[in-house]
Amino acid sequence: MRLFVGIGLSDETQQAIATRTRELREAFHRLRWSQPEHWHVTLQFLGETDEATYSCVVEQLRKVRAQVVDVQLSEPGFFERAGVFYIAVGVTSSLVALHDEIEQALLPCGFEPEERAFAPHITLARRKGRGPSPDFTRLQRAVRLTPVLKLPSFQAKEFLLYQSFTGPAGSRYEVRERFSLM
């Protein structure tokens, strides 16, 4: 099973992003847009795991004792090489503390911390395929010309263990476990 740890969005935040991206979704329909119910902030990607590793992950994540997390949404951006359009998430002290605690908690399960810096974000769309995408390039231009709108921040009171299912229409995520924050 393919797993990752993340924070789900509040209903208000999900609705605000959906409203503000509706026109972009319609104008750039050739991109692969994520469904609002699948939007999240990834804390750690675990990848393919077996049942024994899954049990270890759940056991270790139950030991995490972290504070409620301030999730502050920022401006839209692009990971150009990966062909990803996203909403940036502010690197708050509570978010970094949770991220770091999860990384440490999962060391006994065989997961190593990422070498690249933690760049929290919410993936909204991806280009299709690996080559150049005229729609992705046009989306970048359109976003640069659009005034940045303030999106609501929220407090996350839990973090989640997700299972990812990949398919031709994109990924689908299912919450496997929930872990409360203090």
Helices and strands as residue ranges (DSSP letters): E 2-8, H 11-27, E 32-33, G 36-38, E 40-48, H 51-61, E 69-71, E 73-79, E 84-89, H 93-105, G 107-109, E 121-126, H 134-145, E 154-156, E 158-167, E 170-180
